[in-house]
Amino acid sequence: MPDSAPDQTTKSKYGSAGNVNSANQSSATVKPHYDVLVIGGGIHGVGVAQAAAADGYSVAVLEKSRLAEGTSSRSSKLIHGGLRYLESFEISLVWESLRERELLFQLAPNLVRRQAFFIPVYDRTSRKPWVMKLGLLIYSILAGGQKNTRFRTVPKSEWDSLDGIDQKGLRKVLQYWDGQTDDAALTRAVMQSAQDLGADLFYPAHFQQATIDADGVSVEIALGEDAAEKTVSTRASVIVNAAGPWANDVLSRITPKQEPFAVDNIQGAHIECPGDIDKGCYYVEAKDKRVVFVMPWKGRTMIGTTEAKYDEDPDKVAALDREIAYLKEVYETHFPNRDSTVINHWAGLRVLPAATGAAFKRSRETQLPTNNSSNPRTLSIFGGKLTGYRATGEKVMKILKRTLPNQTPIASTRKLPLRDPASN
């Protein structure tokens, strides 16, 4: 049984796949100076590159392996506002995410599609029907209250068509709308947009070390699969550390010493089972009250995710037997007559603020610490959601402009259409 990221060689109805770097060519030569140097080719790194290039700055992205190799190809593939974040009163996060969701529907219609989501409410469900309806009403209002953002109660006459959902003890089924994507394809598309605006991409490229001085940052980079193969130097006005679970390791390589940010790496596993889910995605409650999604994915059914603290090497993250069993049980409980054979599984890492207690209840707000609040030379991105990558890029550039020279923007990320270069 494989333990790998989702197959990236199959054409998806949510966006074409292919090798994650097949159409984002590595630039030939490292220039002697960049306004912005981004470390990490995940969705937030490429989002910052797009924002910087659109604002008229020279920018390069360093990726140690392949675009979207880490979390950005191992997510739940959802472009959503985060309905469950309303429980922790993260209203601003939900509002921003819903705004970005609607924008992505317009900018990337071939990559992000509106999808029906169903919430079965049972006698055993901890969230009562009126609570779910109130949450969905607030969700709809925050999304603008348009027809395609509203929710409904699914009549019993339609329950038999819901992909074999278990009807024992079923009290209500609620339907609302969110989005689904191919996360790796979306990452490629954003990087392609940045490259179209003049950004450079280097991979495999290993960040070795950096030294901050009064005029900027001196950076050493190793190019090639072997980190010692070819070392080159460049200068940057600012560095953006978008290395995700490896971000504190990046900070440890910068002089003067940078304080690590207090975070926990949280492992999330997914499994795939045979057969497609036809009606949409399902938002179901596990026995421990966590929300788990059951979703269509490239002709199969994907179930995820889990949440457990991970303290080992981020390069070695893999789905655990207990996570696979947990997700399999959730699927079998809600879809007892479907084939629950696990034919693929994988795991990724999310970066959350360090805290005690359940990761499920922690804030998903993006953290953007810098080395200097008035004249930052380094900025790190910790956390964040796939859906909000573009807004994060805007926020990062707003901070970095305290240091960068004034430039005339050449585009707006709010208007740039996105295309997956692998689909050409």
Disulfide bonds with the S-S distance in Angstrom:
none
